[in-house]
Amino acid sequence: MNLAWTKQLSVGNAVIDSDHKNLIALVNGVERVINARDHSVMPQAFEFLEGWLCVHFANEEKIARAVDLDFFKHRQAQQYSLKELQHLRDAMLAKEGVWCESTAKHYAHLLNAWMTVHIIKIDMPMKPMLQTLDYKFWPDGREGKANHAAGRAANLYLQHFDTTPCHA
C-alpha cells in the first residue's frame, strides 16, 4: 500500500514539496519494516522519520515567517501530527514485531493515512499563499539549499533501507 507522490499533493513550494516527497519515501520505508516485522530496525526507522518531520516543520515555519503568515494554528496542527506519529510508533514498538498480517496492514494503513492527512489537511491550506511566490522561494534567497544537508541524510537513510528517494 505504498504512497506515491502526485502533482495533486504539491503545495506550490519546491522545499515543502521535496520534504513531502522524502517523507512519503520514508513512510514507505517504515511500511516495509512493518510488513517485514523487523522490530530491531523499527526504532531507527521511526526516529529518522520523526527527525525528518521536524526538519520539514522548521522549513514550513521559516517560509511562513518570511511572508508574515499566521503560523499559530499550523504549528498546533504540526505538534498534534507529531504526537499521532509518536503514538503509532509507541503502539507498534510495544508489540515487539509480533503481529499478524492483518495487524501489519492496519499499522501500514494508519501510517499512510497519517501522511496523507498531514499533507492534505495541514499543509495544503498554505497553497494559495505559496502560489503567490516563486515555486523555488526560500527566505534567504538560496532556493531551499538550507535543507540540502537534511536531504542528503535522508537519501543515505533511504538507500540503507532500500527505498527510493524522491526529488523535486
C-alpha positions as CSV (number, residue, x, y, z in Angstrom):
1,M,0.0,0.0,0.0
2,N,2.9,2.3,-0.8
3,L,2.1,6.0,-1.0
4,A,3.0,7.7,-4.3
5,W,3.7,11.4,-4.9
6,T,1.3,13.1,-7.4
7,K,1.2,16.6,-8.6
8,Q,-2.1,17.0,-6.7
9,L,-0.1,16.8,-3.5
10,S,2.0,19.9,-4.5
11,V,1.6,22.8,-2.1
12,G,3.3,25.2,-4.5
13,N,6.8,25.4,-3.0
14,A,9.8,23.3,-4.0
15,V,11.2,22.9,-0.5
16,I,8.0,21.8,1.0
17,D,7.1,19.5,-1.9
18,S,10.6,18.0,-1.7
19,D,10.1,17.4,2.0
20,H,6.8,15.7,1.4
21,K,8.4,13.5,-1.3
22,N,11.1,12.5,1.1
23,L,8.5,11.9,3.9
24,I,6.4,9.7,1.6
25,A,9.5,7.7,0.8
26,L,10.4,7.4,4.5
27,V,6.8,6.3,5.3
28,N,7.0,3.7,2.6
29,G,10.3,2.5,4.1
30,V,8.7,2.3,7.6
31,E,5.8,0.4,6.0
32,R,8.3,-2.2,4.6
33,V,9.8,-2.5,8.1
34,I,6.3,-3.1,9.5
35,N,5.5,-5.7,6.9
36,A,8.8,-7.4,7.5
37,R,8.1,-7.3,11.3
38,D,11.7,-6.2,11.7
39,H,11.5,-4.9,15.3
40,S,15.3,-4.4,15.5
41,V,15.2,-1.7,12.8
42,M,11.8,-0.1,13.6
43,P,13.0,2.3,16.3
44,Q,15.7,3.7,14.0
45,A,13.2,3.9,11.1
46,F,10.7,5.9,13.2
47,E,13.4,8.0,14.7
48,F,14.6,9.1,11.3
49,L,11.0,9.7,10.1
50,E,10.4,11.9,13.2
51,G,13.7,13.7,12.7
52,W,12.9,14.5,9.0
53,L,9.4,15.6,10.0
54,C,10.9,18.1,12.4
55,V,13.2,19.4,9.6
56,H,10.1,19.7,7.5
57,F,8.2,21.6,10.2
58,A,11.1,24.0,10.6
59,N,11.2,24.6,6.8
60,E,7.5,25.4,6.8
61,E,7.8,27.8,9.7
62,K,10.7,29.6,8.1
63,I,8.7,30.1,4.9
64,A,5.6,31.2,6.8
65,R,7.5,33.7,9.0
66,A,9.2,35.2,5.9
67,V,5.8,36.0,4.3
68,D,4.1,37.0,7.6
69,L,1.7,34.1,7.6
70,D,0.0,33.5,10.9
71,F,1.5,30.1,11.8
72,F,0.0,29.5,15.3
73,K,-2.8,27.1,14.2
74,H,-0.4,25.4,11.7
75,R,2.1,24.9,14.5
76,Q,-0.5,23.4,16.7
77,A,-1.6,21.0,13.9
78,Q,2.1,20.1,13.4
79,Q,2.5,19.2,17.1
80,Y,-0.7,17.2,17.1
81,S,0.5,15.4,13.9
82,L,3.9,14.6,15.5
83,K,2.1,13.2,18.7
84,E,-0.1,11.0,16.5
85,L,3.0,9.6,14.8
86,Q,4.7,9.0,18.2
87,H,1.6,7.3,19.5
88,L,1.6,5.0,16.5
89,R,5.3,4.3,16.9
90,D,4.9,3.5,20.6
91,A,1.9,1.1,19.9
92,M,4.0,-0.7,17.3
93,L,7.2,-0.9,19.4
94,A,5.2,-2.3,22.3
95,K,4.2,-5.3,20.2
96,E,7.9,-6.0,19.6
97,G,7.4,-7.1,16.0
98,V,4.9,-9.7,16.9
99,W,1.7,-9.1,14.9
100,C,-0.3,-10.9,12.3
101,E,-0.7,-9.9,8.7
102,S,-4.0,-8.0,9.4
103,T,-2.3,-6.0,12.1
104,A,0.6,-5.2,9.9
105,K,-1.8,-4.0,7.2
106,H,-3.7,-2.0,9.9
107,Y,-0.5,-0.2,11.1
108,A,0.6,0.4,7.5
109,H,-2.8,1.9,6.7
110,L,-2.7,4.1,9.7
111,L,0.8,5.4,8.8
112,N,-0.3,6.1,5.2
113,A,-3.4,7.8,6.4
114,W,-1.4,9.9,8.8
115,M,0.9,11.1,6.0
116,T,-2.0,11.9,3.6
117,V,-3.8,13.8,6.3
118,H,-0.6,15.8,7.1
119,I,-0.2,16.9,3.5
120,I,-3.9,17.5,2.6
121,K,-5.4,18.8,5.9
122,I,-2.4,20.6,7.5
123,D,-0.2,21.8,4.6
124,M,-2.5,22.2,1.7
125,P,-4.2,25.3,3.2
126,M,-0.9,27.1,2.7
127,K,-1.1,26.5,-1.0
128,P,-2.9,29.7,-2.0
129,M,-0.3,31.9,-0.3
130,L,2.6,29.8,-1.6
131,Q,1.3,30.1,-5.2
132,T,1.8,33.8,-5.0
133,L,5.5,33.3,-4.6
134,D,8.1,31.8,-6.9
135,Y,8.0,28.0,-6.7
136,K,11.6,27.9,-5.5
137,F,11.1,30.6,-2.9
138,W,13.3,30.3,0.2
139,P,13.6,33.1,2.8
140,D,17.3,33.6,2.4
141,G,17.1,33.6,-1.4
142,R,19.1,30.4,-1.8
143,E,16.2,28.4,-3.2
144,G,15.9,25.9,-0.4
145,K,19.6,25.0,-0.2
146,A,19.4,25.3,3.5
147,N,17.7,21.9,3.8
148,H,20.1,20.0,1.4
149,A,22.1,18.6,4.3
150,A,19.0,17.1,5.7
151,G,18.1,15.8,2.3
152,R,21.5,14.1,1.9
153,A,21.0,12.5,5.3
154,A,17.5,11.3,4.2
155,N,18.9,9.9,1.0
156,L,21.6,7.9,2.9
157,Y,18.9,6.5,5.2
158,L,16.6,5.7,2.3
159,Q,19.4,3.8,0.5
160,H,20.2,1.9,3.7
161,F,16.5,0.7,3.9
162,D,16.2,0.0,0.2
163,T,13.8,2.8,-0.6
164,T,13.8,5.2,-3.4
165,P,14.2,8.9,-2.5
166,C,12.0,11.4,-4.4
167,H,13.4,14.7,-5.7
168,A,11.7,18.0,-6.5
